[in-house]
Amino acid sequence: MADDRAPRQPRRADARDNRERIVRAARAAFAEQGPHASLNRIAAAAGVGAGTLYRHFPSEQALLVEIIRDDVDALCATGRALADQPDTADALRHWLHAVARHATAMRGLVATHMAAVSRPGTDATLAACHDAIRATGAALLDRARQRGAAPTTVDIGDLLTLANALAWASEQAPDDPGLLDRLLGIALAGLDV
């Protein structure tokens, strides 16, 4: 995913430190509490005031983008690498597993925000993350279709929704670490993907 952030003036060391502490605290809070994490508690855990948090990240979505940007880039790079795999159906299945694992990050927070990117008020950078994932998946799906390995009736949006839904379902059973892989196997076998 291209980094479309505007060039910035160099930050003061204390501002950089505050930003890094906020990101670390947010990553921990989101991993533990998912969408129930409080931005005020994140600020407190980072040792900064709420104003400092909002100066760096004006919304929860902006903070989430900062945390997941590298993960989205890695997910898209995985998709590009899989595009060279001879078994196009297997490449698509492998990538959808990676998407589902990504969707489980931060206890459903990522999946919740990605599902809402078409709503008004969505952070443009978060929407760009979603678009990058969608474009990567569409390329893999198109390649599989060209080789007759995926039905023409399947849409990448549907596959991403399915991966997110199965990721959510697997999070509801934390004592069953193999559930996500089993559910994906069943769903994708039924789709001939």
Helices and strands as residue ranges (DSSP letters): H 13-33, G 34-36, H 39-46, H 50-56, H 60-82, H 88-103, G 105-108, H 109-115, H 124-146, H 156-171, H 179-190
